[in-house]
Amino acid sequence: MPSDIDLSGRKALVTGAASGIGAACAHRLAAAGARLTIADLDGERAQSVADEVGGEAWQVDLADTAALADLALDVDVLVNNAGFQHIAPVQEFPPERFSAVLRVMLEAPFLLIRAALPHMYERGFGRIVNISSVHGLRASPYKSAYVAAKHGLEGLSKVVALEGGPHGVTSNTVCPAYVRTPLVEGQIAAQATAHGISGEEVVERVMLTEPAIKRLVEPSEVAETVTFLCGPAASFITGSAIILDGGWSAR
């Protein structure tokens, strides 16, 4: 893939990069010249993506936050993307699942940022991109943990932007609506089975009711935005939420 954004010599770490948005980001950043570390719970698939982009794999359980407490990262670009979903009413939401979502999607990004900032500050350059969601800006029922984690990630990203600005480090979030990923495809299939309707009807009736643009976001679109935020044209963009929601949050 040709690139007019030059990240040659930069080291990038992408979490949840064995598939979906993370894999797309890894490929796009590699096309811009970055050296990639593919972090994922699935070590085999992480290695496969690493082989594709000429990088290295890091099998890691981001829910094990104790193991990340003393981590030091020698990276110039950090993309916090890993996450998962659990859907249930608040009164039925398992507390252990709520805790796990927050560990993976909020505490782990904090710990990875904490581990990366000393190197970034030393070099006077850093790009932190946190993959948030329209649910970092808006709520939906039955997604208390996911919405809480993404709202928290928005706040964390802004604090890092304020602290990192004097050191050449930017911190932003990217907030897509539903993206065509294995996670979303699984949700479509599950809801289709549960409601006795087709997958296309699930997308139309559930996922596309709010956006003005009636389609799913493609992983490559998120990856392009992430890579732009790492390039020189975005050097003054920090503390921002870049919204790819087709007009959802305009309501």
C-alpha positions as a printed Julia matrix, in Angstrom:
251×3 Matrix{Float64}:
   0.0     0.0    0.0
   1.54    3.36  -0.98
   1.84    5.97   1.7
   2.5     9.7    1.77
   2.96    9.53   5.56
   6.53    8.61   6.47
   6.96    6.82   9.79
  10.31    5.27   8.87
  12.4     4.59  11.93
   9.4     4.74  14.27
   8.43    1.81  16.46
   4.7     1.15  16.82
   2.76   -1.1   19.17
  -0.85   -2.0   18.38
  -2.95   -3.99  20.85
  -5.67   -6.36  19.75
  -3.87   -6.43  16.41
  -4.43  -10.06  15.43
  -7.64   -9.16  13.58
 -10.16   -6.43  12.79
  -9.29   -2.79  13.43
  -5.99   -3.65  15.06
  -4.75   -5.72  12.12
  -5.81   -2.99   9.69
  -3.91   -0.4   11.74
  -0.84   -2.61  11.83
  -0.83   -3.03   8.06
  -1.36    0.69   7.43
   1.32    1.8    9.89
   3.74   -0.71   8.41
   2.99    0.65   4.94
   4.02    4.07   6.27
   7.36    2.62   7.34
   6.83    1.89  11.03
   8.26   -1.18  12.71
   5.35   -3.04  14.3
   4.79   -5.02  17.45
   1.54   -6.99  17.22
   0.08   -7.45  20.71
  -2.8    -9.87  21.21
  -4.11  -12.6   23.48
  -4.08  -14.95  20.46
  -0.36  -15.52  19.99
  -0.69  -17.62  16.83
  -2.78  -15.05  14.98
  -0.58  -12.23  16.29
   2.45  -13.99  14.82
   0.65  -14.39  11.51
  -0.04  -10.64  11.27
   3.51   -9.9   12.44
   4.85  -12.06   9.61
   2.66  -10.19   7.13
   3.96   -6.77   8.19
   7.55   -7.75   8.94
   7.16   -7.06  12.65
   7.13   -9.05  15.86
   4.38  -10.61  17.94
   3.71  -10.12  21.65
   1.25  -12.56  23.2
  -0.2   -10.74  26.19
  -3.26  -10.97  28.41
  -4.21   -7.34  28.99
  -6.69   -8.41  31.67
  -3.7    -9.39  33.8
  -2.96   -5.8   34.74
  -0.61   -6.79  37.57
   1.81   -8.14  34.96
   1.87   -4.73  33.22
   2.62   -2.66  36.31
   6.43   -2.63  35.89
   6.49   -2.68  32.09
   8.78   -0.38  30.08
   8.02    0.19  26.38
  10.46    1.46  23.77
   7.88    2.64  21.24
   7.13    5.89  19.42
   3.53    5.06  18.48
   1.03    3.32  20.77
  -2.39    2.3   19.5
  -4.67    1.04  22.29
  -7.25   -0.99  20.42
  -7.9    -4.24  22.31
 -11.36   -4.75  23.67
 -14.39   -6.98  23.96
 -18.1    -6.66  24.57
 -20.62   -8.07  27.04
 -24.3    -7.18  26.8
 -26.72   -7.42  29.73
 -29.0    -5.18  31.81
 -27.18   -3.57  34.72
 -29.03   -5.63  37.34
 -27.97   -8.83  35.53
 -24.45   -7.75  34.53
 -21.85  -10.11  36.08
 -19.51   -8.03  38.24
 -16.49  -10.07  37.15
 -17.24   -9.32  33.48
 -17.65   -5.62  34.26
 -14.27   -5.66  35.96
 -12.63   -7.54  33.08
 -13.92   -5.07  30.5
 -12.55   -2.14  32.47
  -9.2    -3.86  32.99
  -8.7    -4.59  29.29
 -10.16   -1.38  27.89
  -9.18    1.27  30.47
  -6.64    0.05  33.01
  -4.41   -1.68  30.43
  -4.29    1.41  28.17
  -3.3     3.48  31.21
  -0.53    1.03  32.08
   0.76    0.84  28.5
   0.75    4.62  28.18
   2.54    4.86  31.52
   5.14    2.38  30.25
   5.64    4.21  26.93
   5.81    7.84  28.06
   9.37    7.86  29.48
  10.82    6.8   26.11
   8.56    9.2   24.22
   9.51   12.08  26.52
  13.2    11.25  26.12
  12.95   11.36  22.31
  10.64   14.37  22.28
   8.16   12.5   20.09
   5.18   10.26  20.73
   1.84    9.44  19.18
  -0.82    7.79  21.33
  -4.04    6.83  19.59
  -6.78    5.26  21.68
  -9.47    3.42  19.74
 -12.63    4.56  21.46
 -16.12    4.41  19.99
 -19.23    6.42  19.46
 -20.02    4.78  22.81
 -17.27    6.9   24.3
 -19.56    9.85  23.51
 -23.04    8.32  23.66
 -24.65    5.54  25.67
 -26.7     2.54  24.64
 -28.67    0.24  26.92
 -27.21   -3.08  28.09
 -23.58   -2.0   27.49
 -22.71   -0.52  30.88
 -19.15   -1.84  31.06
 -18.24   -1.0   27.46
 -19.73    2.5   27.66
 -18.09    3.16  31.02
 -14.7     1.98  29.74
 -14.86    4.05  26.56
 -15.99    7.17  28.44
 -13.07    6.64  30.82
 -10.68    6.2   27.9
 -11.79    9.57  26.52
 -10.89   11.24  29.81
  -7.57    9.42  30.13
  -6.6    10.41  26.59
  -7.25   14.09  27.32
  -5.17   14.05  30.5
  -2.28   12.46  28.61
  -2.62   15.13  25.92
  -2.25   17.88  28.5
   0.73   16.26  30.19
   2.41   15.12  26.99
   2.07   18.28  24.92
   5.22   20.0   26.25
   7.18   16.8   25.5
   6.18   16.34  21.85
   3.58   13.68  22.62
   0.04   13.83  21.24
  -2.88   11.77  22.53
  -6.18   11.38  20.7
  -9.11    9.03  20.4
 -10.78    7.65  17.29
 -14.52    7.08  17.74
 -16.14    4.89  15.09
 -19.67    3.6   14.94
 -20.09   -0.12  14.21
 -17.06   -1.39  12.29
 -17.08   -4.44  10.05
 -14.95   -6.66  12.31
 -15.17  -10.29  13.49
 -16.53   -8.96  16.81
 -19.39   -7.13  15.09
 -20.02   -9.96  12.61
 -20.43  -12.26  15.61
 -22.92   -9.84  17.19
 -24.87   -9.71  13.93
 -25.08  -13.51  13.71
 -26.09  -13.87  17.36
 -28.84  -11.29  17.11
 -30.09  -12.75  13.84
 -30.46  -16.14  15.53
 -32.04  -14.68  18.66
 -34.62  -12.63  16.77
 -35.22  -14.99  13.86
 -34.26  -12.4   11.25
 -31.5   -12.12   8.66
 -28.12  -10.58   9.29
 -28.96   -7.78   6.89
 -32.06   -6.97   8.95
 -29.99   -6.87  12.15
 -27.62   -4.34  10.58
 -30.49   -2.21   9.3
 -32.77   -2.35  12.38
 -30.18   -2.31  15.17
 -26.83   -1.0   14.02
 -27.76    1.61  11.43
 -30.71    3.33  13.12
 -28.61    6.26  14.4
 -26.01    7.07  11.7
 -27.06    9.25   8.8
 -24.78    7.19   6.53
 -26.35    3.77   6.39
 -23.41    1.38   6.31
 -20.8    -0.13   8.59
 -17.4     1.5    8.95
 -14.57   -0.41   7.29
 -11.44   -1.25   9.34
  -9.31    0.41   6.67
 -11.09    3.72   7.29
 -10.21    3.59  10.97
  -6.63    2.64  10.1
  -6.27    5.61   7.76
  -7.41    7.96  10.52
  -5.02    6.4   13.02
  -2.09    6.72  10.63
  -2.96   10.34   9.83
  -2.88   11.13  13.56
   0.68    9.74  13.68
   1.9    11.85  10.77
   3.3    15.39  10.59
   0.07   16.98   9.34
  -1.59   16.05  12.65
   1.18   17.32  14.94
  -1.1    20.02  16.41
  -4.05   17.68  16.97
  -4.13   16.46  20.56
  -6.75   15.9   23.22
  -9.28   15.39  20.45
 -11.88   12.77  19.58
 -11.88   12.04  15.85
 -15.41   10.84  15.17
 -16.19    8.29  12.42
 -19.83    7.68  13.25
 -21.69    8.68  10.09
 -23.53   11.43  11.93
 -24.68    9.37  14.94
 -23.44   11.92  17.51
 -24.89   14.85  15.54
 -28.29   13.95  16.97
